[in-house]
């Protein structure tokens, strides 16, 4: 009889991984979950939650201006980035503690460190090795920046949530919702903001009227939007960054954010050792039950690139645990989603 330390070993403590670990542990399954960064994944730490806090903060710029028309007399507003950053950090720490308590109380064991697959049943974390009947990969996605001269000078959305100070001039490269959101946030906080996008319209995949209206309103507020523009070189001097583009109009900035997409977070997992099949974009291929071509290995959430949304990852986790340990077949319905999400829907095979 083969000895296993755990029935299920989850790699990644984001939305999908935590839900799967908690549900399985609640059913009496021996579960461990490994995480090398932060509990809660992208959404809690460098995504939805801190972004919303920043959005709320940026709205007060307009609220203060409008207050006088409603009878309020206020002094000259002053914004302190360090105060907002500290408040954001406290909220993230609170949520991380909640995730830790939920996992601990469910009976799942939390293992800190980067997990790597050694074979179809063995996971290595640091100098420790664990054997598991099944292994679930829920490592999510990671911001990606294309290769070009000067890419080492740019930041991604991850770093935007921990800037030591606000820049006076910000250049954002990208035209998706992350780029658009940060343009609104930074402009609202008083940063001179320019957004460059290689396409003809922002927000590809959204409704046409939304795409046009958003750009109009952003320009009204003073955000400099430059469409059909690609950056091919970034130079750094003592005083600034200079982005050279195909329009022949270099753009000077103190900080350059690239919001040009995300990739599956699979580096260093050891997938190539096992021969785990990936699609052309590097996402893990799974069947309708989230099983890879290795029978004991499963994957869900953003790392499979079906619908990259927190509620989808948690729904997939529930469907998987019900299938494996509760004898319940309740597949996720990927059809009931907003148009921009449905447009990016993958097939059940994720090919």
C-alpha positions, 0 to 999 in steps of 0.5 A: 500500500502506497503511503501518502502524507496527504490526500490532497496537496494544494499549490497556491493559496489564492481564491481557488486554492483556499476554497478547495483546501477548506472544502476538502478539509471540511469533508475530513480529507487530509489537506496541505496548502503551500504558498510562497508569497501571501495568503489570498492571492492576487485579488486580496493582495495586488488586485481587486481589494487594494485597487478598490481602496485606491479607486475610493481615494481617487474619487475624493478629488472630484467630491471635494470640488463638488462639495461647495455646490451642495453647501459645504465649505472645505479648505484646500484638500491635501493628499498624503500617499503614505497614509493611504498606503499604510491604511491599505497595508492594514486592510490587507494584513487583516484579510490575510489573517482571516484567510489564515484562520479559515484554513487553520480552523478547517483543518488544512495545514499551511506550508510556507514556501515555493512548491515544486513537483518532483513526480506525480505524487511528490511535492518539494517545499524548501528542503521538505518533501511531501507525498500526496494522492492528488495535487492541485495547482492553483498558482494563478497568473502574473503580470507580463512585460514584452521584451524590448530595450529598457524593460528593466525600468518599468513596473507592473500592477504589482509594484503600483500597490507599494510605491514609495512615493507618487510620481509627478508624471506617469506613463501607462502602456496598455489599453485593458481594464487594468491600464484604464483603472490605474489611469483614473486612480493616478490622475485622481490622486494628482498625477499627470497621467498619459496612457499609450495603447497600440490599438484604435480603441481602449478596452478591447472586448467591452461593448463599443459604447462603453469603450468610446464613452470611457475614453471621452470621459477620461480625456475630459478629466485631463488624461492624455490618451494616445492610441495607435502608439507603440513603445519600442525603447525606454531610456533612463537618465538621472531625472526621468525616463524617456519612452520612444514610440513609433509616432516619433514623439518621446514621452517623459515620465517619472514612472512607467507602468506596463499593463500589457497582460498576464501569464500563467504563474508556472515558472519553477513548478516542475511541470516540464519534468512530469510532462504536463501539457500546456496550451500555446500561451503556457496555461495548463490544459485540463479536462471538464473535471480540471484534471491534467494529462497526469491523472493525479494532477489537477489545476484550476483558476487563472493558471488554466486561463478559462475565465480569470475571475475570483468567483470563477476560481472559487466555483471551480474549486467547489465543483472539483472537491464535490466531484472528487470527495462528495460524489456530486457532479455540479459543473461550472456554468461559464456562460452567465458572464459579462460580454467582455468575459464571455468573449475570452471564454475557453473551451472545456479542454482549454486548448 
